[in-house]
């Protein structure tokens, strides 16, 4: 088949447009010498292989407000980092103590800065290292 007699229908052309320049040349060569259908199937197989690559998911952010006594406590968890924001240091410390007693292993990040989203007066940031068995106060 000659290249000037090659007819690419609309659905095959949609595939052709999405290809990289080198893949377009390969597509046209295969279409001319092997056949259009074989060329389309070859490129579709390559696209399927690309989609099977591992995908790094977007980190999940969890934002929760708690009421500790008469004070609000905003807890934001991003990856393995926990941001505690409140108008009361006592509320933050009580929450951290509860997490420790429940078996969460935390380490404080002291150089963390407040952002525009931290609307309360105090901010403490912790990295969550893991979870173990709960502790007993006895």
Backbone as a chain_set.jsonl record, in Angstrom:
{"seq": "XXXXXXXXXXXXXXXXXXXXXXXXXXXXXXXXXXXXXXXXXXXXXXXXXXXXXXXXXXXXXXXXXXXXXXXXXXXXXXXXXXXXXXXXXXXXXXXXXXXXXXXXXXXXXXXXXXXXXXXXXXXXXXXXXXXXXXXXXX", "coords": {"N": [[0.853, -1.182, 0.0], [0.508, 2.217, -0.771], [1.592, 5.282, 0.731], [0.096, 7.563, 0.084], [-2.338, 6.503, -0.529], [-3.36, 5.647, 1.779], [-5.945, 5.36, 4.081], [-7.176, 6.687, 6.972], [-9.49, 6.111, 9.42], [-11.854, 7.943, 11.538], [-11.775, 7.144, 14.331], [-9.329, 5.792, 14.483], [-7.691, 7.883, 13.798], [-7.958, 9.539, 16.006], [-6.464, 8.115, 17.861], [-3.979, 8.298, 16.572], [-3.404, 11.04, 16.769], [-2.82, 11.307, 19.48], [-0.339, 10.138, 19.777], [3.265, 10.187, 20.232], [5.752, 12.022, 18.297], [7.732, 10.186, 17.175], [6.395, 7.798, 17.473], [4.264, 8.25, 15.769], [5.487, 8.193, 13.259], [6.287, 5.518, 13.23], [3.782, 4.324, 13.374], [2.684, 5.088, 10.873], [4.522, 3.826, 9.133], [4.146, 1.117, 9.824], [1.434, 0.921, 9.146], [1.574, 1.247, 6.399], [3.202, -0.915, 5.489], [2.593, -3.236, 6.988], [-0.063, -3.158, 7.621], [-3.058, -1.37, 8.35], [-4.753, -2.113, 10.489], [-3.126, -3.806, 12.062], [-1.17, -1.988, 12.792], [-2.617, -0.165, 14.368], [-3.41, -1.866, 16.473], [-0.903, -2.525, 17.544], [-0.01, -0.03, 18.564], [-2.026, 0.451, 20.43], [-1.553, -1.643, 22.224], [0.895, -0.804, 23.253], [0.086, 1.56, 24.571], [-1.539, 0.434, 26.556], [0.41, -0.889, 28.061], [1.826, 1.267, 29.117], [-0.095, 2.369, 30.81], [-0.17, 0.463, 32.783], [1.89, 0.979, 34.49], [3.223, 1.626, 37.784], [1.296, 3.778, 39.814], [1.694, 6.677, 41.562], [-0.118, 7.624, 44.193], [-2.092, 10.488, 45.127], [-1.392, 12.216, 48.09], [-3.43, 11.796, 50.976], [-5.45, 14.08, 52.709], [-6.652, 14.798, 55.874], [-8.979, 16.557, 57.716], [-10.134, 17.527, 60.815], [-12.311, 18.782, 63.309], [-12.332, 19.103, 66.802], [-13.974, 19.267, 69.973], [-12.651, 20.243, 72.877], [-13.245, 20.348, 76.075], [-14.22, 23.607, 76.563], [-13.108, 24.514, 74.291], [-12.065, 24.692, 70.867], [-10.399, 22.377, 68.75], [-8.409, 21.98, 66.044], [-7.509, 19.424, 63.935], [-5.266, 18.448, 61.576], [-4.279, 16.109, 59.273], [-1.718, 15.173, 57.242], [-0.174, 13.121, 55.023], [2.205, 11.673, 56.984], [2.166, 13.531, 58.958], [0.944, 15.479, 61.618], [-1.021, 18.218, 62.341], [-1.802, 20.305, 64.953], [-4.034, 22.628, 66.012], [-5.127, 25.254, 68.007], [-6.824, 27.468, 70.343], [-6.023, 26.979, 72.852], [-3.359, 25.804, 74.697], [-3.494, 23.834, 76.584], [-5.577, 22.194, 75.682], [-4.429, 21.149, 73.354], [-2.241, 19.756, 74.468], [-3.609, 17.879, 76.067], [-4.851, 16.364, 74.088], [-2.631, 15.3, 72.725], [-1.559, 13.768, 74.79], [-3.6, 11.889, 75.08], [-3.402, 10.595, 72.591], [-0.832, 9.461, 72.888], [-1.315, 7.691, 75.031], [-3.083, 6.001, 73.788], [-1.373, 4.607, 72.227], [-0.068, 5.703, 70.035], [2.872, 6.662, 68.377], [4.684, 9.476, 68.541], [6.594, 12.249, 67.31], [7.808, 15.455, 67.937], [7.737, 18.249, 65.761], [9.534, 20.934, 65.833], [10.216, 23.257, 64.413], [8.132, 24.041, 62.799], [6.003, 26.198, 60.968], [3.236, 28.479, 61.216], [0.441, 28.58, 58.969], [-1.755, 30.259, 56.627], [-4.035, 28.862, 56.981], [-4.119, 28.012, 59.553], [-5.944, 29.043, 61.943], [-6.192, 29.436, 64.63], [-4.645, 30.364, 67.808], [-2.44, 28.816, 68.818], [-0.09, 26.414, 67.612], [0.947, 23.143, 67.161], [3.054, 20.712, 65.799], [3.336, 17.372, 64.81], [5.117, 14.409, 63.917], [3.888, 11.346, 62.914], [5.037, 8.366, 63.895], [4.335, 5.737, 64.194], [2.2, 3.058, 65.452], [1.544, 1.485, 68.461], [0.896, -0.834, 71.149], [-1.675, 0.148, 73.464], [-1.007, 2.323, 76.303], [-1.041, 2.053, 79.884], [-2.168, 3.993, 82.585], [-1.814, 3.154, 85.142]], "CA": [[0.0, 0.0, 0.0], [1.253, 3.462, -0.822], [1.221, 6.198, 1.806], [-0.933, 8.509, -0.377], [-3.612, 5.792, -0.636], [-3.721, 5.221, 3.125], [-7.121, 6.037, 4.641], [-7.288, 6.473, 8.421], [-10.821, 6.565, 9.839], [-11.884, 8.918, 12.627], [-11.334, 6.594, 15.62], [-7.891, 5.533, 14.385], [-7.023, 9.183, 13.767], [-7.902, 10.008, 17.402], [-5.292, 7.449, 18.427], [-2.798, 8.851, 15.911], [-3.148, 12.383, 17.304], [-2.284, 11.184, 20.83], [0.989, 9.537, 19.761], [4.462, 11.026, 20.151], [6.202, 12.098, 16.896], [8.383, 8.947, 16.723], [5.354, 6.773, 17.381], [3.481, 8.547, 14.566], [6.235, 7.653, 12.122], [6.194, 4.062, 13.309], [2.397, 3.999, 13.039], [2.528, 5.22, 9.422], [5.307, 2.785, 8.475], [3.43, -0.147, 10.024], [0.19, 0.963, 8.378], [1.907, 1.098, 4.988], [3.83, -2.19, 5.141], [2.005, -4.365, 7.716], [-1.508, -3.009, 7.563], [-3.573, -0.368, 9.271], [-5.286, -2.744, 11.695], [-1.988, -4.261, 12.861], [-0.527, -0.784, 13.309], [-3.465, 0.347, 15.454], [-3.324, -2.8, 17.594], [0.432, -2.391, 18.13], [0.032, 1.198, 19.356], [-2.919, 0.266, 21.581], [-0.826, -2.483, 23.185], [1.888, 0.05, 23.925], [-0.624, 2.44, 25.509], [-1.956, -0.383, 27.689], [1.587, -1.15, 28.882], [2.136, 2.502, 29.829], [-1.087, 2.554, 31.861], [0.059, -0.515, 33.834], [2.978, 1.411, 35.352], [2.728, 1.979, 39.12], [0.821, 5.148, 39.934], [1.853, 7.212, 42.905], [-1.364, 8.307, 44.501], [-2.033, 11.784, 45.772], [-1.536, 12.042, 49.525], [-4.745, 12.105, 51.515], [-5.47, 15.049, 53.793], [-7.832, 14.657, 56.732], [-9.143, 17.702, 58.606], [-11.21, 17.275, 61.775], [-12.406, 19.686, 64.456], [-12.79, 18.497, 68.044], [-14.263, 20.178, 71.068], [-11.979, 19.784, 74.09], [-13.766, 21.284, 77.073], [-14.916, 24.716, 75.893], [-12.199, 24.985, 73.25], [-12.024, 23.924, 69.617], [-9.089, 21.891, 68.359], [-8.396, 21.571, 64.635], [-6.478, 18.421, 63.671], [-5.063, 18.221, 60.156], [-3.299, 15.045, 59.043], [-1.239, 15.151, 55.863], [0.833, 12.057, 55.004], [2.451, 11.197, 58.342], [2.339, 14.718, 59.777], [-0.293, 15.895, 62.271], [-1.017, 19.621, 62.742], [-2.795, 20.559, 65.99], [-4.207, 24.076, 66.075], [-6.181, 25.59, 68.966], [-6.586, 28.658, 71.168], [-5.634, 26.509, 74.179], [-2.265, 24.839, 74.753], [-3.955, 22.733, 77.426], [-6.356, 21.294, 74.821], [-3.482, 20.45, 72.481], [-1.485, 18.809, 75.286], [-4.515, 16.786, 76.445], [-5.053, 15.537, 72.9], [-1.382, 14.576, 72.495], [-1.467, 12.763, 75.852], [-4.541, 10.819, 74.733], [-2.802, 9.836, 71.493], [0.256, 8.651, 73.449], [-1.894, 6.608, 75.827], [-3.702, 5.06, 72.848], [-0.312, 3.844, 71.591], [0.535, 6.376, 68.881], [4.244, 7.108, 68.619], [4.777, 10.804, 67.922], [7.759, 13.082, 67.567], [7.441, 16.852, 67.697], [8.472, 19.042, 64.77], [9.536, 22.228, 66.527], [10.435, 24.407, 63.532], [6.979, 24.219, 61.911], [5.444, 27.556, 60.951], [1.803, 28.59, 60.96], [0.036, 28.991, 57.63], [-2.988, 31.044, 56.652], [-5.126, 27.965, 57.34], [-4.089, 27.81, 61.006], [-6.624, 30.266, 62.39], [-6.146, 29.565, 66.083], [-3.443, 30.983, 68.346], [-1.327, 27.901, 69.038], [0.098, 25.329, 66.643], [1.985, 22.142, 67.416], [3.102, 19.774, 64.681], [3.96, 16.103, 65.176], [5.237, 13.356, 62.91], [3.386, 10.08, 63.433], [6.02, 7.34, 63.55], [3.711, 4.419, 64.174], [1.206, 2.786, 66.494], [1.814, 0.282, 69.234], [-0.144, -1.184, 72.111], [-2.01, 1.265, 74.371], [-0.356, 2.384, 77.608], [-1.933, 2.155, 81.028], [-1.694, 4.98, 83.532], [-1.611, 2.522, 86.452]], "C": [[0.894, 1.24, 0.0], [0.714, 4.416, 0.234], [0.126, 7.165, 1.371], [-2.285, 7.839, -0.558], [-4.109, 5.305, 0.721], [-4.912, 6.038, 3.631], [-7.233, 5.67, 6.121], [-8.646, 7.001, 8.85], [-10.723, 7.41, 11.115], [-11.365, 8.36, 13.947], [-9.844, 6.283, 15.604], [-7.105, 6.843, 14.37], [-6.931, 9.775, 15.174], [-6.707, 9.386, 18.124], [-4.011, 8.07, 17.866], [-2.42, 10.215, 16.489], [-2.485, 12.308, 18.677], [-0.852, 10.647, 20.881], [2.091, 10.586, 19.735], [4.949, 11.033, 18.694], [6.86, 10.813, 16.377], [7.36, 7.826, 16.569], [4.471, 7.0, 16.155], [4.169, 8.004, 13.32], [6.145, 6.132, 12.092], [4.795, 3.592, 12.91], [2.203, 4.024, 11.515], [3.308, 4.139, 8.676], [4.595, 1.439, 8.589], [2.15, -0.195, 9.194], [0.464, 0.721, 6.899], [2.381, -0.317, 4.654], [3.21, -3.412, 5.829], [0.485, -4.348, 7.618], [-1.988, -2.067, 8.646], [-4.044, -1.003, 10.584], [-4.154, -3.215, 12.621], [-1.27, -3.082, 13.504], [-1.304, -0.217, 14.497], [-3.351, -0.553, 16.679], [-1.967, -2.704, 18.306], [0.512, -1.163, 19.029], [-0.887, 1.108, 20.582], [-2.267, -0.613, 22.642], [0.211, -1.677, 23.945], [1.23, 0.983, 24.934], [-1.089, 1.676, 26.735], [-0.788, -0.668, 28.614], [1.971, 0.08, 29.69], [1.175, 2.692, 30.99], [-0.892, 1.571, 33.007], [1.199, -0.121, 34.767], [2.426, 1.791, 36.725], [2.395, 3.469, 39.196], [0.966, 5.599, 41.376], [0.622, 8.059, 43.215], [-1.111, 9.635, 45.21], [-2.235, 11.589, 47.267], [-2.907, 12.512, 50.014], [-4.601, 13.078, 52.677], [-6.774, 14.897, 54.553], [-7.856, 15.852, 57.678], [-10.357, 17.436, 59.492], [-11.147, 18.31, 62.879], [-12.965, 18.923, 65.641], [-13.117, 19.593, 69.036], [-13.664, 19.571, 72.325], [-12.351, 20.775, 75.188], [-14.59, 22.345, 76.367], [-14.127, 25.222, 74.685], [-12.27, 24.088, 72.02], [-10.572, 23.566, 69.312], [-9.191, 21.387, 66.923], [-7.216, 20.627, 64.428], [-6.43, 18.19, 62.163], [-3.967, 17.182, 60.005], [-2.991, 15.016, 57.551], [-0.046, 14.212, 55.805], [1.019, 11.538, 56.424], [2.668, 12.361, 59.306], [0.983, 15.18, 60.313], [-0.131, 17.338, 62.781], [-2.147, 19.821, 63.75], [-2.859, 22.058, 66.206], [-5.38, 24.404, 66.988], [-5.838, 26.905, 69.649], [-6.099, 28.274, 72.559], [-4.506, 25.483, 74.067], [-2.667, 23.619, 75.574], [-4.736, 21.713, 76.588], [-5.44, 20.492, 73.903], [-2.726, 19.385, 73.271], [-2.342, 17.633, 75.734], [-4.712, 15.823, 75.276], [-3.806, 14.692, 72.616], [-1.217, 13.477, 73.542], [-2.39, 11.582, 75.553], [-3.998, 9.956, 73.598], [-1.69, 8.923, 71.99], [-0.304, 7.452, 74.209], [-2.588, 5.571, 74.939], [-2.66, 4.277, 72.049], [0.304, 4.474, 70.359], [1.925, 6.88, 69.257], [4.451, 8.383, 67.815], [6.13, 11.422, 68.226], [7.414, 14.502, 67.129], [8.338, 17.475, 66.641], [8.426, 20.478, 65.271], [9.647, 23.429, 65.598], [9.287, 24.636, 62.544], [6.41, 25.625, 62.062], [3.947, 27.509, 60.678], [1.566, 29.026, 59.517], [-1.235, 29.817, 57.744], [-4.181, 30.192, 57.062], [-5.188, 27.695, 58.837], [-4.642, 29.065, 61.67], [-6.551, 30.473, 63.893], [-4.761, 30.006, 66.539], [-2.236, 30.042, 68.391], [-1.297, 26.798, 67.977], [1.222, 24.428, 67.121], [1.893, 21.111, 66.298], [3.893, 18.542, 65.119], [4.059, 15.205, 63.952], [4.79, 12.062, 63.571], [4.336, 8.987, 62.951], [5.411, 5.954, 63.473], [2.679, 4.286, 65.274], [1.579, 1.469, 67.152], [0.633, -0.032, 70.131], [-0.44, 0.016, 73.008], [-1.261, 1.161, 75.694], [-1.418, 2.448, 78.698], [-1.341, 3.15, 82.007], [-1.44, 4.389, 84.909], [-0.171, 2.24, 86.722]], "O": [[1.911, 1.287, 0.693], [-0.464, 4.37, 0.588], [-0.699, 7.558, 2.196], [-3.291, 8.53, -0.724], [-5.14, 4.638, 0.813], [-4.88, 7.268, 3.607], [-7.366, 4.499, 6.475], [-8.941, 8.183, 8.676], [-9.646, 7.567, 11.689], [-10.587, 9.03, 14.626], [-9.162, 6.489, 16.608], [-5.983, 6.902, 14.872], [-5.948, 10.437, 15.506], [-6.024, 10.053, 18.902], [-3.068, 8.334, 18.613], [-1.238, 10.505, 16.674], [-1.666, 13.165, 19.006], [-0.217, 10.698, 21.934], [1.89, 11.713, 19.284], [4.593, 10.135, 17.931], [6.576, 10.391, 15.256], [7.449, 7.009, 15.653], [3.98, 6.038, 15.564], [3.527, 7.431, 12.44], [5.947, 5.538, 11.032], [4.64, 2.596, 12.203], [1.63, 3.098, 10.941], [2.812, 3.591, 7.691], [4.45, 0.713, 7.605], [1.821, -1.226, 8.608], [-0.324, 0.064, 6.22], [1.989, -0.862, 3.622], [3.297, -4.518, 5.297], [-0.161, -5.393, 7.542], [-1.396, -1.979, 9.722], [-3.761, -0.483, 11.663], [-4.233, -3.033, 13.835], [-0.813, -3.178, 14.642], [-0.714, 0.165, 15.508], [-3.211, -0.062, 17.799], [-1.9, -2.792, 19.532], [1.043, -1.242, 20.136], [-0.557, 1.631, 21.646], [-2.416, -0.352, 23.836], [0.382, -1.856, 25.151], [1.753, 1.178, 26.031], [-1.043, 2.207, 27.845], [-0.963, -0.69, 29.833], [2.401, -0.048, 30.837], [1.591, 3.135, 32.06], [-1.396, 1.81, 34.104], [1.453, -0.822, 35.746], [1.281, 2.231, 36.826], [3.141, 4.308, 38.692], [0.427, 4.979, 42.293], [0.37, 9.078, 42.572], [-0.057, 9.858, 45.805], [-3.149, 10.874, 47.678], [-3.459, 13.496, 49.522], [-3.728, 12.912, 53.528], [-7.856, 14.869, 53.966], [-6.87, 16.128, 58.361], [-11.453, 17.159, 59.005], [-10.064, 18.678, 63.335], [-13.945, 18.189, 65.515], [-12.601, 20.707, 68.947], [-14.106, 18.519, 72.788], [-11.843, 21.895, 75.229], [-15.544, 22.028, 75.657], [-14.462, 26.265, 74.123], [-12.505, 22.884, 72.122], [-9.651, 24.338, 69.576], [-9.966, 20.477, 66.628], [-6.07, 20.979, 64.707], [-7.421, 17.79, 61.552], [-2.867, 17.342, 60.533], [-3.881, 14.856, 56.716], [0.975, 14.457, 56.449], [0.074, 11.011, 57.011], [3.287, 12.19, 60.356], [0.004, 15.264, 59.572], [0.78, 17.634, 63.554], [-3.308, 19.544, 63.449], [-1.856, 22.687, 66.545], [-6.489, 23.908, 66.787], [-4.714, 27.397, 69.551], [-5.792, 29.151, 73.367], [-4.661, 24.437, 73.437], [-2.231, 22.503, 75.292], [-4.571, 20.506, 76.768], [-5.651, 19.297, 73.698], [-2.582, 18.251, 72.814], [-1.857, 16.502, 75.78], [-4.734, 14.607, 75.464], [-3.915, 13.506, 72.304], [-0.782, 12.373, 73.215], [-2.018, 10.424, 75.746], [-4.117, 8.731, 73.634], [-1.598, 7.764, 71.583], [0.177, 6.331, 74.049], [-2.668, 4.397, 75.301], [-3.014, 3.384, 71.28], [1.125, 3.841, 69.695], [2.121, 7.454, 70.328], [4.404, 8.38, 66.585], [6.733, 11.154, 69.265], [6.804, 14.713, 66.081], [9.549, 17.255, 66.629], [7.405, 21.156, 65.15], [9.212, 24.521, 65.961], [9.458, 25.351, 61.556], [6.349, 26.165, 63.167], [3.456, 26.61, 59.995], [2.374, 29.74, 58.925], [-1.732, 30.046, 58.847], [-5.223, 30.725, 57.447], [-6.199, 27.203, 59.337], [-3.912, 30.023, 61.927], [-6.821, 31.571, 64.381], [-3.816, 30.02, 65.75], [-1.128, 30.443, 68.037], [-2.334, 26.323, 67.515], [2.314, 24.895, 67.446], [0.804, 20.693, 65.904], [4.967, 18.649, 65.712], [3.202, 15.235, 63.068], [5.255, 11.719, 64.658], [4.43, 8.715, 61.754], [5.921, 5.089, 62.761], [2.325, 5.258, 65.941], [1.887, 0.48, 66.487], [-0.482, 0.438, 69.906], [0.454, 0.817, 73.282], [-0.923, 0.069, 76.15], [-2.554, 2.853, 78.452], [-0.131, 3.147, 82.235], [-0.893, 5.077, 85.771], [0.167, 1.71, 87.78]]}, "num_chains": 1, "name": "protein.A"}
